[in-house]
Amino acid sequence: MPELEITFTEQDAELLERVRQQEGLATLQQAAEWLVKRRLRLGTRRLTGRDRALYVVHNSSRS
């Protein structure tokens, strides 16, 4: 999966630090990823009425 470096404001970093500690994550990047995945899961649940797993989709057509 491609790595994306995200820059945070001081307020974002404070929020992500709380999430990081609460969820036992190692970095702010992991906390941001956790929040994005959580949001996607909740949105999917609202759309489909079910929980859905999130998987990495590898694009084999690219060289």
mmJSON file of the N, C-alpha and C atoms, coordinates in Angstrom:
{"data_MODEL":{"atom_site":{
"group_PDB":["ATOM","ATOM","ATOM","ATOM","ATOM","ATOM","ATOM","ATOM","ATOM","ATOM","ATOM","ATOM","ATOM","ATOM","ATOM","ATOM","ATOM","ATOM","ATOM","ATOM","ATOM","ATOM","ATOM","ATOM","ATOM","ATOM","ATOM","ATOM","ATOM","ATOM","ATOM","ATOM","ATOM","ATOM","ATOM","ATOM","ATOM","ATOM","ATOM","ATOM","ATOM","ATOM","ATOM","ATOM","ATOM","ATOM","ATOM","ATOM","ATOM","ATOM","ATOM","ATOM","ATOM","ATOM","ATOM","ATOM","ATOM","ATOM","ATOM","ATOM","ATOM","ATOM","ATOM","ATOM","ATOM","ATOM","ATOM","ATOM","ATOM","ATOM","ATOM","ATOM","ATOM","ATOM","ATOM","ATOM","ATOM","ATOM","ATOM","ATOM","ATOM","ATOM","ATOM","ATOM","ATOM","ATOM","ATOM","ATOM","ATOM","ATOM","ATOM","ATOM","ATOM","ATOM","ATOM","ATOM","ATOM","ATOM","ATOM","ATOM","ATOM","ATOM","ATOM","ATOM","ATOM","ATOM","ATOM","ATOM","ATOM","ATOM","ATOM","ATOM","ATOM","ATOM","ATOM","ATOM","ATOM","ATOM","ATOM","ATOM","ATOM","ATOM","ATOM","ATOM","ATOM","ATOM","ATOM","ATOM","ATOM","ATOM","ATOM","ATOM","ATOM","ATOM","ATOM","ATOM","ATOM","ATOM","ATOM","ATOM","ATOM","ATOM","ATOM","ATOM","ATOM","ATOM","ATOM","ATOM","ATOM","ATOM","ATOM","ATOM","ATOM","ATOM","ATOM","ATOM","ATOM","ATOM","ATOM","ATOM","ATOM","ATOM","ATOM","ATOM","ATOM","ATOM","ATOM","ATOM","ATOM","ATOM","ATOM","ATOM","ATOM","ATOM","ATOM","ATOM","ATOM","ATOM","ATOM","ATOM","ATOM","ATOM","ATOM","ATOM","ATOM","ATOM","ATOM","ATOM","ATOM"],
"id":[1,2,3,4,5,6,7,8,9,10,11,12,13,14,15,16,17,18,19,20,21,22,23,24,25,26,27,28,29,30,31,32,33,34,35,36,37,38,39,40,41,42,43,44,45,46,47,48,49,50,51,52,53,54,55,56,57,58,59,60,61,62,63,64,65,66,67,68,69,70,71,72,73,74,75,76,77,78,79,80,81,82,83,84,85,86,87,88,89,90,91,92,93,94,95,96,97,98,99,100,101,102,103,104,105,106,107,108,109,110,111,112,113,114,115,116,117,118,119,120,121,122,123,124,125,126,127,128,129,130,131,132,133,134,135,136,137,138,139,140,141,142,143,144,145,146,147,148,149,150,151,152,153,154,155,156,157,158,159,160,161,162,163,164,165,166,167,168,169,170,171,172,173,174,175,176,177,178,179,180,181,182,183,184,185,186,187,188,189],
"type_symbol":["N","C","C","N","C","C","N","C","C","N","C","C","N","C","C","N","C","C","N","C","C","N","C","C","N","C","C","N","C","C","N","C","C","N","C","C","N","C","C","N","C","C","N","C","C","N","C","C","N","C","C","N","C","C","N","C","C","N","C","C","N","C","C","N","C","C","N","C","C","N","C","C","N","C","C","N","C","C","N","C","C","N","C","C","N","C","C","N","C","C","N","C","C","N","C","C","N","C","C","N","C","C","N","C","C","N","C","C","N","C","C","N","C","C","N","C","C","N","C","C","N","C","C","N","C","C","N","C","C","N","C","C","N","C","C","N","C","C","N","C","C","N","C","C","N","C","C","N","C","C","N","C","C","N","C","C","N","C","C","N","C","C","N","C","C","N","C","C","N","C","C","N","C","C","N","C","C","N","C","C","N","C","C","N","C","C","N","C","C"],
"label_atom_id":["N","CA","C","N","CA","C","N","CA","C","N","CA","C","N","CA","C","N","CA","C","N","CA","C","N","CA","C","N","CA","C","N","CA","C","N","CA","C","N","CA","C","N","CA","C","N","CA","C","N","CA","C","N","CA","C","N","CA","C","N","CA","C","N","CA","C","N","CA","C","N","CA","C","N","CA","C","N","CA","C","N","CA","C","N","CA","C","N","CA","C","N","CA","C","N","CA","C","N","CA","C","N","CA","C","N","CA","C","N","CA","C","N","CA","C","N","CA","C","N","CA","C","N","CA","C","N","CA","C","N","CA","C","N","CA","C","N","CA","C","N","CA","C","N","CA","C","N","CA","C","N","CA","C","N","CA","C","N","CA","C","N","CA","C","N","CA","C","N","CA","C","N","CA","C","N","CA","C","N","CA","C","N","CA","C","N","CA","C","N","CA","C","N","CA","C","N","CA","C","N","CA","C","N","CA","C","N","CA","C","N","CA","C","N","CA","C","N","CA","C"],
"label_alt_id":[null,null,null,null,null,null,null,null,null,null,null,null,null,null,null,null,null,null,null,null,null,null,null,null,null,null,null,null,null,null,null,null,null,null,null,null,null,null,null,null,null,null,null,null,null,null,null,null,null,null,null,null,null,null,null,null,null,null,null,null,null,null,null,null,null,null,null,null,null,null,null,null,null,null,null,null,null,null,null,null,null,null,null,null,null,null,null,null,null,null,null,null,null,null,null,null,null,null,null,null,null,null,null,null,null,null,null,null,null,null,null,null,null,null,null,null,null,null,null,null,null,null,null,null,null,null,null,null,null,null,null,null,null,null,null,null,null,null,null,null,null,null,null,null,null,null,null,null,null,null,null,null,null,null,null,null,null,null,null,null,null,null,null,null,null,null,null,null,null,null,null,null,null,null,null,null,null,null,null,null,null,null,null,null,null,null,null,null,null],
"label_comp_id":["MET","MET","MET","PRO","PRO","PRO","GLU","GLU","GLU","LEU","LEU","LEU","GLU","GLU","GLU","ILE","ILE","ILE","THR","THR","THR","PHE","PHE","PHE","THR","THR","THR","GLU","GLU","GLU","GLN","GLN","GLN","ASP","ASP","ASP","ALA","ALA","ALA","GLU","GLU","GLU","LEU","LEU","LEU","LEU","LEU","LEU","GLU","GLU","GLU","ARG","ARG","ARG","VAL","VAL","VAL","ARG","ARG","ARG","GLN","GLN","GLN","GLN","GLN","GLN","GLU","GLU","GLU","GLY","GLY","GLY","LEU","LEU","LEU","ALA","ALA","ALA","THR","THR","THR","LEU","LEU","LEU","GLN","GLN","GLN","GLN","GLN","GLN","ALA","ALA","ALA","ALA","ALA","ALA","GLU","GLU","GLU","TRP","TRP","TRP","LEU","LEU","LEU","VAL","VAL","VAL","LYS","LYS","LYS","ARG","ARG","ARG","ARG","ARG","ARG","LEU","LEU","LEU","ARG","ARG","ARG","LEU","LEU","LEU","GLY","GLY","GLY","THR","THR","THR","ARG","ARG","ARG","ARG","ARG","ARG","LEU","LEU","LEU","THR","THR","THR","GLY","GLY","GLY","ARG","ARG","ARG","ASP","ASP","ASP","ARG","ARG","ARG","ALA","ALA","ALA","LEU","LEU","LEU","TYR","TYR","TYR","VAL","VAL","VAL","VAL","VAL","VAL","HIS","HIS","HIS","ASN","ASN","ASN","SER","SER","SER","SER","SER","SER","ARG","ARG","ARG","SER","SER","SER"],
"label_asym_id":["A","A","A","A","A","A","A","A","A","A","A","A","A","A","A","A","A","A","A","A","A","A","A","A","A","A","A","A","A","A","A","A","A","A","A","A","A","A","A","A","A","A","A","A","A","A","A","A","A","A","A","A","A","A","A","A","A","A","A","A","A","A","A","A","A","A","A","A","A","A","A","A","A","A","A","A","A","A","A","A","A","A","A","A","A","A","A","A","A","A","A","A","A","A","A","A","A","A","A","A","A","A","A","A","A","A","A","A","A","A","A","A","A","A","A","A","A","A","A","A","A","A","A","A","A","A","A","A","A","A","A","A","A","A","A","A","A","A","A","A","A","A","A","A","A","A","A","A","A","A","A","A","A","A","A","A","A","A","A","A","A","A","A","A","A","A","A","A","A","A","A","A","A","A","A","A","A","A","A","A","A","A","A","A","A","A","A","A","A"],
"label_entity_id":["1","1","1","1","1","1","1","1","1","1","1","1","1","1","1","1","1","1","1","1","1","1","1","1","1","1","1","1","1","1","1","1","1","1","1","1","1","1","1","1","1","1","1","1","1","1","1","1","1","1","1","1","1","1","1","1","1","1","1","1","1","1","1","1","1","1","1","1","1","1","1","1","1","1","1","1","1","1","1","1","1","1","1","1","1","1","1","1","1","1","1","1","1","1","1","1","1","1","1","1","1","1","1","1","1","1","1","1","1","1","1","1","1","1","1","1","1","1","1","1","1","1","1","1","1","1","1","1","1","1","1","1","1","1","1","1","1","1","1","1","1","1","1","1","1","1","1","1","1","1","1","1","1","1","1","1","1","1","1","1","1","1","1","1","1","1","1","1","1","1","1","1","1","1","1","1","1","1","1","1","1","1","1","1","1","1","1","1","1"],
"label_seq_id":[1,1,1,2,2,2,3,3,3,4,4,4,5,5,5,6,6,6,7,7,7,8,8,8,9,9,9,10,10,10,11,11,11,12,12,12,13,13,13,14,14,14,15,15,15,16,16,16,17,17,17,18,18,18,19,19,19,20,20,20,21,21,21,22,22,22,23,23,23,24,24,24,25,25,25,26,26,26,27,27,27,28,28,28,29,29,29,30,30,30,31,31,31,32,32,32,33,33,33,34,34,34,35,35,35,36,36,36,37,37,37,38,38,38,39,39,39,40,40,40,41,41,41,42,42,42,43,43,43,44,44,44,45,45,45,46,46,46,47,47,47,48,48,48,49,49,49,50,50,50,51,51,51,52,52,52,53,53,53,54,54,54,55,55,55,56,56,56,57,57,57,58,58,58,59,59,59,60,60,60,61,61,61,62,62,62,63,63,63],
"pdbx_PDB_ins_code":[null,null,null,null,null,null,null,null,null,null,null,null,null,null,null,null,null,null,null,null,null,null,null,null,null,null,null,null,null,null,null,null,null,null,null,null,null,null,null,null,null,null,null,null,null,null,null,null,null,null,null,null,null,null,null,null,null,null,null,null,null,null,null,null,null,null,null,null,null,null,null,null,null,null,null,null,null,null,null,null,null,null,null,null,null,null,null,null,null,null,null,null,null,null,null,null,null,null,null,null,null,null,null,null,null,null,null,null,null,null,null,null,null,null,null,null,null,null,null,null,null,null,null,null,null,null,null,null,null,null,null,null,null,null,null,null,null,null,null,null,null,null,null,null,null,null,null,null,null,null,null,null,null,null,null,null,null,null,null,null,null,null,null,null,null,null,null,null,null,null,null,null,null,null,null,null,null,null,null,null,null,null,null,null,null,null,null,null,null],
"Cartn_x":[0.849,0.0,0.902,0.602,1.438,1.446,2.577,2.698,2.397,1.61,1.26,1.657,2.521,2.945,1.964,1.393,0.387,0.977,0.785,1.22,0.005,0.235,-0.853,-0.64,-1.745,-1.666,-1.423,-1.122,-0.894,-2.155,-3.322,-4.588,-4.831,-4.557,-4.695,-3.79,-2.555,-1.576,-2.011,-2.602,-3.089,-4.209,-5.137,-6.232,-5.703,-4.815,-4.246,-3.432,-2.78,-2.022,-2.967,-4.115,-5.102,-5.604,-5.906,-6.359,-5.255,-4.024,-2.887,-2.756,-2.827,-2.707,-3.896,-5.082,-6.304,-6.321,-5.855,-5.907,-4.605,-3.6,-2.335,-1.531,-1.584,-0.869,0.515,1.417,2.807,3.046,2.316,2.602,1.323,1.499,0.355,-0.197,0.688,0.241,-0.715,-0.384,-1.252,-2.592,-2.56,-3.796,-4.665,-4.048,-4.795,-5.403,-4.625,-5.133,-6.286,-6.163,-7.215,-8.513,-8.391,-9.577,-10.226,-9.419,-9.957,-10.689,-10.074,-10.715,-12.01,-11.994,-13.207,-14.332,-13.98,-14.973,-15.524,-14.649,-15.087,-16.015,-15.662,-16.511,-17.89,-17.93,-19.218,-20.048,-19.403,-20.117,-20.652,-19.847,-20.275,-21.442,-21.369,-22.457,-23.76,-23.672,-24.874,-25.426,-24.53,-24.946,-25.554,-24.899,-25.308,-26.094,-26.046,-26.709,-25.923,-24.693,-23.854,-22.435,-21.734,-20.295,-19.582,-18.609,-17.81,-16.338,-15.58,-14.134,-13.473,-12.374,-11.608,-10.345,-10.117,-8.945,-8.17,-6.871,-6.029,-6.285,-6.54,-6.746,-5.483,-4.829,-3.603,-3.965,-3.446,-3.707,-2.618,-2.936,-1.928,-1.701,-2.522,-2.351,-1.209,-0.774,0.348,1.66,2.634,3.964,4.931],
"Cartn_y":[-1.163,0.0,1.235,2.229,3.426,4.157,4.709,5.49,6.943,7.572,8.972,9.698,10.665,11.436,12.584,12.676,13.69,14.682,15.969,16.981,17.409,17.684,18.019,19.395,20.07,21.3,20.902,21.86,21.575,20.989,21.521,21.002,19.568,19.29,17.927,16.973,17.401,16.556,16.252,17.228,17.002,15.968,16.095,15.133,13.746,13.681,12.397,11.764,12.571,12.043,11.386,12.003,11.386,10.067,10.047,8.813,7.759,8.16,7.237,6.553,7.342,6.787,5.892,6.341,5.596,4.237,4.195,2.96,2.158,2.665,1.951,1.872,2.935,2.969,3.59,3.298,3.739,5.16,5.586,6.885,7.668,8.965,9.798,9.376,8.919,8.438,7.252,6.34,5.193,5.645,6.651,7.182,7.8,8.533,9.129,8.038,6.999,5.881,5.184,4.993,4.349,5.159,6.49,7.346,7.296,7.296,7.225,5.904,4.807,3.497,3.414,3.975,3.967,4.73,5.881,6.701,5.966,5.295,4.523,3.384,2.687,1.587,2.085,3.195,3.743,4.193,4.826,5.249,4.071,3.015,1.805,1.157,1.118,0.529,1.3,2.624,3.43,3.183,3.029,2.819,1.441,0.401,-0.975,-1.624,-1.043,-1.664,-2.821,-3.016,-4.116,-3.633,-4.428,-4.191,-4.811,-4.132,-4.645,-4.539,-5.531,-5.504,-4.628,-4.002,-3.184,-3.937,-4.113,-4.823,-3.943,-4.141,-3.455,-4.092,-3.275,-3.765,-3.459,-4.509,-4.343,-4.218,-3.186,-2.963,-3.667,-4.818,-5.605,-5.109,-4.171,-3.687,-2.682,-2.118,-1.163,-1.909,-1.348,-1.98,-1.27],
"Cartn_z":[0.0,0.0,0.0,-0.82,-0.88,0.461,0.787,2.012,1.683,2.519,2.345,3.618,3.488,4.652,4.837,6.016,6.305,7.3,7.038,8.003,8.82,10.093,11.005,11.612,11.877,12.662,14.117,14.943,16.362,17.001,16.631,17.168,16.708,15.433,14.912,15.677,15.897,16.579,18.011,18.682,20.05,20.061,19.132,19.039,18.692,17.715,17.311,18.436,19.241,20.383,21.39,21.619,22.526,21.965,20.664,20.014,20.067,19.79,19.805,21.164,22.234,23.578,23.917,23.56,23.866,23.172,21.935,21.149,21.208,21.908,22.051,20.762,19.968,18.692,18.875,17.948,18.077,17.567,16.522,15.901,15.639,15.377,15.001,13.644,12.749,11.435,11.604,12.518,12.771,13.348,14.209,14.779,13.685,12.766,11.655,10.781,10.49,9.688,10.402,11.701,12.486,12.396,12.526,12.447,11.064,10.011,8.644,8.439,8.851,8.69,9.489,10.685,11.515,10.816,10.277,9.575,8.354,7.608,6.439,6.847,7.928,8.4,8.808,9.545,9.977,8.778,7.805,6.596,5.814,5.714,5.008,5.728,7.045,7.828,7.6,7.564,7.319,5.917,4.957,3.574,3.345,3.87,3.576,4.695,5.885,7.013,7.601,7.163,7.649,7.878,8.693,8.848,7.661,7.149,6.035,6.395,6.003,6.229,5.167,5.54,4.598,4.224,2.942,2.448,1.485,1.444,0.469,-0.891,-1.899,-3.261,-4.046,-4.532,-5.305,-6.778,-7.428,-8.839,-9.636,-10.197,-10.917,-12.34,-12.827,-14.199,-14.316,-13.183,-13.217,-13.211,-13.913,-13.953,-13.061],
"occupancy":[1.0,1.0,1.0,1.0,1.0,1.0,1.0,1.0,1.0,1.0,1.0,1.0,1.0,1.0,1.0,1.0,1.0,1.0,1.0,1.0,1.0,1.0,1.0,1.0,1.0,1.0,1.0,1.0,1.0,1.0,1.0,1.0,1.0,1.0,1.0,1.0,1.0,1.0,1.0,1.0,1.0,1.0,1.0,1.0,1.0,1.0,1.0,1.0,1.0,1.0,1.0,1.0,1.0,1.0,1.0,1.0,1.0,1.0,1.0,1.0,1.0,1.0,1.0,1.0,1.0,1.0,1.0,1.0,1.0,1.0,1.0,1.0,1.0,1.0,1.0,1.0,1.0,1.0,1.0,1.0,1.0,1.0,1.0,1.0,1.0,1.0,1.0,1.0,1.0,1.0,1.0,1.0,1.0,1.0,1.0,1.0,1.0,1.0,1.0,1.0,1.0,1.0,1.0,1.0,1.0,1.0,1.0,1.0,1.0,1.0,1.0,1.0,1.0,1.0,1.0,1.0,1.0,1.0,1.0,1.0,1.0,1.0,1.0,1.0,1.0,1.0,1.0,1.0,1.0,1.0,1.0,1.0,1.0,1.0,1.0,1.0,1.0,1.0,1.0,1.0,1.0,1.0,1.0,1.0,1.0,1.0,1.0,1.0,1.0,1.0,1.0,1.0,1.0,1.0,1.0,1.0,1.0,1.0,1.0,1.0,1.0,1.0,1.0,1.0,1.0,1.0,1.0,1.0,1.0,1.0,1.0,1.0,1.0,1.0,1.0,1.0,1.0,1.0,1.0,1.0,1.0,1.0,1.0,1.0,1.0,1.0,1.0,1.0,1.0],
"B_iso_or_equiv":[0.0,0.0,0.0,0.0,0.0,0.0,0.0,0.0,0.0,0.0,0.0,0.0,0.0,0.0,0.0,0.0,0.0,0.0,0.0,0.0,0.0,0.0,0.0,0.0,0.0,0.0,0.0,0.0,0.0,0.0,0.0,0.0,0.0,0.0,0.0,0.0,0.0,0.0,0.0,0.0,0.0,0.0,0.0,0.0,0.0,0.0,0.0,0.0,0.0,0.0,0.0,0.0,0.0,0.0,0.0,0.0,0.0,0.0,0.0,0.0,0.0,0.0,0.0,0.0,0.0,0.0,0.0,0.0,0.0,0.0,0.0,0.0,0.0,0.0,0.0,0.0,0.0,0.0,0.0,0.0,0.0,0.0,0.0,0.0,0.0,0.0,0.0,0.0,0.0,0.0,0.0,0.0,0.0,0.0,0.0,0.0,0.0,0.0,0.0,0.0,0.0,0.0,0.0,0.0,0.0,0.0,0.0,0.0,0.0,0.0,0.0,0.0,0.0,0.0,0.0,0.0,0.0,0.0,0.0,0.0,0.0,0.0,0.0,0.0,0.0,0.0,0.0,0.0,0.0,0.0,0.0,0.0,0.0,0.0,0.0,0.0,0.0,0.0,0.0,0.0,0.0,0.0,0.0,0.0,0.0,0.0,0.0,0.0,0.0,0.0,0.0,0.0,0.0,0.0,0.0,0.0,0.0,0.0,0.0,0.0,0.0,0.0,0.0,0.0,0.0,0.0,0.0,0.0,0.0,0.0,0.0,0.0,0.0,0.0,0.0,0.0,0.0,0.0,0.0,0.0,0.0,0.0,0.0,0.0,0.0,0.0,0.0,0.0,0.0],
"pdbx_formal_charge":[null,null,null,null,null,null,null,null,null,null,null,null,null,null,null,null,null,null,null,null,null,null,null,null,null,null,null,null,null,null,null,null,null,null,null,null,null,null,null,null,null,null,null,null,null,null,null,null,null,null,null,null,null,null,null,null,null,null,null,null,null,null,null,null,null,null,null,null,null,null,null,null,null,null,null,null,null,null,null,null,null,null,null,null,null,null,null,null,null,null,null,null,null,null,null,null,null,null,null,null,null,null,null,null,null,null,null,null,null,null,null,null,null,null,null,null,null,null,null,null,null,null,null,null,null,null,null,null,null,null,null,null,null,null,null,null,null,null,null,null,null,null,null,null,null,null,null,null,null,null,null,null,null,null,null,null,null,null,null,null,null,null,null,null,null,null,null,null,null,null,null,null,null,null,null,null,null,null,null,null,null,null,null,null,null,null,null,null,null],
"auth_seq_id":[1,1,1,2,2,2,3,3,3,4,4,4,5,5,5,6,6,6,7,7,7,8,8,8,9,9,9,10,10,10,11,11,11,12,12,12,13,13,13,14,14,14,15,15,15,16,16,16,17,17,17,18,18,18,19,19,19,20,20,20,21,21,21,22,22,22,23,23,23,24,24,24,25,25,25,26,26,26,27,27,27,28,28,28,29,29,29,30,30,30,31,31,31,32,32,32,33,33,33,34,34,34,35,35,35,36,36,36,37,37,37,38,38,38,39,39,39,40,40,40,41,41,41,42,42,42,43,43,43,44,44,44,45,45,45,46,46,46,47,47,47,48,48,48,49,49,49,50,50,50,51,51,51,52,52,52,53,53,53,54,54,54,55,55,55,56,56,56,57,57,57,58,58,58,59,59,59,60,60,60,61,61,61,62,62,62,63,63,63],
"auth_comp_id":["MET","MET","MET","PRO","PRO","PRO","GLU","GLU","GLU","LEU","LEU","LEU","GLU","GLU","GLU","ILE","ILE","ILE","THR","THR","THR","PHE","PHE","PHE","THR","THR","THR","GLU","GLU","GLU","GLN","GLN","GLN","ASP","ASP","ASP","ALA","ALA","ALA","GLU","GLU","GLU","LEU","LEU","LEU","LEU","LEU","LEU","GLU","GLU","GLU","ARG","ARG","ARG","VAL","VAL","VAL","ARG","ARG","ARG","GLN","GLN","GLN","GLN","GLN","GLN","GLU","GLU","GLU","GLY","GLY","GLY","LEU","LEU","LEU","ALA","ALA","ALA","THR","THR","THR","LEU","LEU","LEU","GLN","GLN","GLN","GLN","GLN","GLN","ALA","ALA","ALA","ALA","ALA","ALA","GLU","GLU","GLU","TRP","TRP","TRP","LEU","LEU","LEU","VAL","VAL","VAL","LYS","LYS","LYS","ARG","ARG","ARG","ARG","ARG","ARG","LEU","LEU","LEU","ARG","ARG","ARG","LEU","LEU","LEU","GLY","GLY","GLY","THR","THR","THR","ARG","ARG","ARG","ARG","ARG","ARG","LEU","LEU","LEU","THR","THR","THR","GLY","GLY","GLY","ARG","ARG","ARG","ASP","ASP","ASP","ARG","ARG","ARG","ALA","ALA","ALA","LEU","LEU","LEU","TYR","TYR","TYR","VAL","VAL","VAL","VAL","VAL","VAL","HIS","HIS","HIS","ASN","ASN","ASN","SER","SER","SER","SER","SER","SER","ARG","ARG","ARG","SER","SER","SER"],
"auth_asym_id":["A","A","A","A","A","A","A","A","A","A","A","A","A","A","A","A","A","A","A","A","A","A","A","A","A","A","A","A","A","A","A","A","A","A","A","A","A","A","A","A","A","A","A","A","A","A","A","A","A","A","A","A","A","A","A","A","A","A","A","A","A","A","A","A","A","A","A","A","A","A","A","A","A","A","A","A","A","A","A","A","A","A","A","A","A","A","A","A","A","A","A","A","A","A","A","A","A","A","A","A","A","A","A","A","A","A","A","A","A","A","A","A","A","A","A","A","A","A","A","A","A","A","A","A","A","A","A","A","A","A","A","A","A","A","A","A","A","A","A","A","A","A","A","A","A","A","A","A","A","A","A","A","A","A","A","A","A","A","A","A","A","A","A","A","A","A","A","A","A","A","A","A","A","A","A","A","A","A","A","A","A","A","A","A","A","A","A","A","A"],
"auth_atom_id":["N","CA","C","N","CA","C","N","CA","C","N","CA","C","N","CA","C","N","CA","C","N","CA","C","N","CA","C","N","CA","C","N","CA","C","N","CA","C","N","CA","C","N","CA","C","N","CA","C","N","CA","C","N","CA","C","N","CA","C","N","CA","C","N","CA","C","N","CA","C","N","CA","C","N","CA","C","N","CA","C","N","CA","C","N","CA","C","N","CA","C","N","CA","C","N","CA","C","N","CA","C","N","CA","C","N","CA","C","N","CA","C","N","CA","C","N","CA","C","N","CA","C","N","CA","C","N","CA","C","N","CA","C","N","CA","C","N","CA","C","N","CA","C","N","CA","C","N","CA","C","N","CA","C","N","CA","C","N","CA","C","N","CA","C","N","CA","C","N","CA","C","N","CA","C","N","CA","C","N","CA","C","N","CA","C","N","CA","C","N","CA","C","N","CA","C","N","CA","C","N","CA","C","N","CA","C","N","CA","C","N","CA","C","N","CA","C","N","CA","C"],
"pdbx_PDB_model_num":[1,1,1,1,1,1,1,1,1,1,1,1,1,1,1,1,1,1,1,1,1,1,1,1,1,1,1,1,1,1,1,1,1,1,1,1,1,1,1,1,1,1,1,1,1,1,1,1,1,1,1,1,1,1,1,1,1,1,1,1,1,1,1,1,1,1,1,1,1,1,1,1,1,1,1,1,1,1,1,1,1,1,1,1,1,1,1,1,1,1,1,1,1,1,1,1,1,1,1,1,1,1,1,1,1,1,1,1,1,1,1,1,1,1,1,1,1,1,1,1,1,1,1,1,1,1,1,1,1,1,1,1,1,1,1,1,1,1,1,1,1,1,1,1,1,1,1,1,1,1,1,1,1,1,1,1,1,1,1,1,1,1,1,1,1,1,1,1,1,1,1,1,1,1,1,1,1,1,1,1,1,1,1,1,1,1,1,1,1]
}}}
